[in-house]
Amino acid sequence: MSESLHTDKKEPSITPQFIGVRLKPPAVALRYLTASGAPRVRLMPVRGLPTYGPVTLQVAQLRQRHTNYLSKVPDVRLEKLVRLLQEVSCGRQMQEAVEALNKEYTIDPNQDLNKLSDVDIEKKKKIMDSSFVLSQVKPGDPDYEYDKRVDFATEDQQDAGWDSSDEFYG
C-alpha cells in the first residue's frame, strides 16, 4: 500500500479564481488553479455558525483549517461570506441578505466614523485596507509609473485663512 495516497498533500501554489458559499450545509467554496494550472474546487464547511453576533471566530477557524487555500483571500471577503451564511440561516432570503451586507460592508463617505463602536470602526478599516490593496498599482503592473506627479486645478480653491497669512513669516 502506498503512503502517498493517505498523506495530506499541501498545495504549494494556489491562485484563487472565485469564492462563494454553499447554503446547505453551510460552507465556503473556493475555485482555484493549482501550480500546474489545473482548476480545482475546495469546499470548506463553516462549523458552529452563531445565529446572531460576530463571526470572527468562525473566520479564524476557517483560516486555521484551510491556511493554504485561504492565504490569498482578504479577511473582509471571507467575513462577508460567513455573514451571508449567517443571515440566510436566520431566515432571510438570499437577495435580502445580499442587500443588507452590501450596506454593512461599504464605506459611506458622508458617515461620521467617530460615532461608531470600536468593532464597527475596525470593520470599516478592514474594508478600506482591502479596497486600497485591490486598487494599488505596484511595480510590474502595466499602469505603474515611477515618481508620478499630478498638478491639480486651483482656480476653485478657497483660501484657508489660517495658514496663508505672511504676517508671521514677514
VMD Tcl script that draws the C-alpha trace (Angstrom):
set ca {
  {0.00 0.00 0.00}
  {1.38 3.40 -0.98}
  {1.72 6.06 1.75}
  {1.32 8.88 -0.72}
  {-2.39 8.09 -1.02}
  {-3.01 8.78 2.67}
  {-0.87 11.83 3.31}
  {-2.41 15.26 3.33}
  {-0.67 16.84 0.36}
  {-0.33 20.62 0.73}
  {-0.90 22.71 -2.37}
  {2.32 24.69 -2.94}
  {0.84 27.44 -5.08}
  {-2.82 28.34 -5.21}
  {-4.35 31.03 -7.42}
  {-7.92 31.80 -6.27}
  {-10.34 32.46 -9.11}
  {-13.74 32.60 -7.42}
  {-15.06 32.31 -3.88}
  {-18.66 31.79 -2.86}
  {-20.92 29.93 -0.46}
  {-22.96 26.76 -0.30}
  {-26.05 27.18 1.86}
  {-26.85 23.63 2.99}
  {-24.81 22.56 4.81}
  {-23.06 25.93 5.24}
  {-19.70 26.02 3.52}
  {-17.34 28.36 1.70}
  {-16.48 27.21 -1.82}
  {-13.21 28.22 -3.44}
  {-12.43 27.68 -7.11}
  {-8.69 27.94 -7.72}
  {-5.86 26.97 -10.05}
  {-3.04 24.72 -8.89}
  {0.62 25.40 -9.71}
  {0.22 23.25 -12.84}
  {-2.82 25.29 -13.93}
  {-5.40 22.60 -13.16}
  {-8.74 24.00 -11.94}
  {-9.96 22.69 -8.58}
  {-12.81 23.39 -6.15}
  {-12.43 23.22 -2.38}
  {-15.47 23.11 -0.07}
  {-14.72 24.33 3.45}
  {-17.51 23.71 5.98}
  {-18.39 26.51 8.38}
  {-18.86 24.98 11.81}
  {-20.58 26.48 14.84}
  {-22.20 29.34 12.96}
  {-23.93 31.60 15.54}
  {-27.45 32.82 14.86}
  {-26.51 36.41 15.73}
  {-23.37 38.32 16.59}
  {-19.83 38.46 15.25}
  {-18.40 35.70 13.09}
  {-14.72 36.42 13.74}
  {-14.23 33.08 15.49}
  {-15.62 31.13 12.53}
  {-13.46 33.12 10.10}
  {-10.36 32.44 12.22}
  {-11.20 28.72 12.37}
  {-11.66 28.60 8.59}
  {-8.29 30.29 8.08}
  {-6.61 27.92 10.51}
  {-8.08 24.76 8.96}
  {-7.55 25.85 5.34}
  {-4.47 28.09 5.52}
  {-3.03 27.03 2.17}
  {-6.28 27.74 0.35}
  {-7.34 30.98 2.04}
  {-4.00 32.75 2.41}
  {-4.66 34.98 -0.62}
  {-8.31 35.72 0.25}
  {-8.80 39.02 2.12}
  {-10.24 38.81 5.65}
  {-13.09 41.15 4.78}
  {-14.17 38.99 1.85}
  {-14.18 35.85 3.94}
  {-16.02 37.57 6.79}
  {-18.66 38.86 4.38}
  {-19.28 35.36 3.02}
  {-19.64 33.87 6.50}
  {-22.00 36.73 7.45}
  {-24.05 35.88 4.35}
  {-24.35 32.29 5.56}
  {-25.38 33.61 8.97}
  {-28.08 35.89 7.55}
  {-29.56 33.15 5.35}
  {-29.52 30.64 8.22}
  {-31.59 33.13 10.26}
  {-34.35 33.00 7.66}
  {-33.57 35.93 5.36}
  {-33.97 35.48 1.64}
  {-30.71 35.48 -0.33}
  {-31.43 38.79 -2.12}
  {-32.39 40.45 1.17}
  {-29.22 39.21 2.86}
  {-27.00 40.38 -0.03}
  {-28.53 43.88 0.07}
  {-28.10 44.13 3.85}
  {-24.48 43.00 3.66}
  {-23.70 45.39 0.81}
  {-24.84 48.22 3.10}
  {-22.84 46.83 6.02}
  {-19.64 46.31 4.01}
  {-19.46 49.57 2.07}
  {-17.99 52.87 3.15}
  {-20.31 55.86 3.07}
  {-18.15 58.99 2.64}
  {-20.76 61.07 4.50}
  {-20.90 58.74 7.52}
  {-19.36 60.07 10.75}
  {-16.99 57.29 11.77}
  {-16.45 58.95 15.17}
  {-19.93 57.80 16.20}
  {-19.23 54.10 15.55}
  {-18.22 51.49 18.09}
  {-14.67 50.15 18.16}
  {-15.79 46.90 16.50}
  {-17.52 48.77 13.66}
  {-14.54 51.08 13.18}
  {-12.24 48.06 12.94}
  {-14.53 46.54 10.29}
  {-14.54 49.80 8.29}
  {-10.74 49.93 8.47}
  {-10.50 46.38 7.12}
  {-12.83 47.33 4.26}
  {-10.73 50.40 3.43}
  {-7.49 48.38 3.59}
  {-8.95 45.73 1.32}
  {-10.11 48.25 -1.29}
  {-6.73 50.01 -1.10}
  {-4.84 46.78 -1.80}
  {-7.14 45.99 -4.74}
  {-6.60 49.39 -6.37}
  {-2.91 49.69 -5.52}
  {-0.56 49.95 -8.51}
  {2.76 48.21 -7.85}
  {6.00 47.98 -9.81}
  {5.48 45.49 -12.60}
  {1.83 46.46 -13.15}
  {1.03 47.84 -16.63}
  {-0.18 51.23 -15.26}
  {2.75 51.67 -12.87}
  {4.65 54.93 -13.26}
  {7.64 55.75 -11.09}
  {7.54 59.21 -9.45}
  {4.17 60.22 -10.90}
  {3.37 63.89 -10.41}
  {-0.03 65.47 -10.92}
  {-0.94 69.17 -10.89}
  {-4.43 69.82 -9.60}
  {-6.56 72.73 -10.81}
  {-6.51 75.53 -8.22}
  {-8.93 78.07 -9.68}
  {-11.81 76.90 -7.42}
  {-9.57 76.55 -4.37}
  {-10.53 78.77 -1.46}
  {-8.10 80.49 0.85}
  {-7.81 78.57 4.12}
  {-7.21 81.75 6.07}
  {-5.28 80.29 8.96}
  {-2.10 79.36 7.11}
  {-1.98 81.74 4.19}
  {-1.02 84.88 6.05}
  {2.52 86.16 5.73}
  {2.29 88.25 8.93}
  {4.20 85.64 10.96}
  {6.80 84.93 8.32}
  {7.36 88.55 7.42}
}
mol new
graphics top color blue
foreach p $ca { graphics top sphere $p radius 0.5 }
foreach p [lrange $ca 0 end-1] q [lrange $ca 1 end] { graphics top cylinder $p $q radius 0.2 }
display resetview
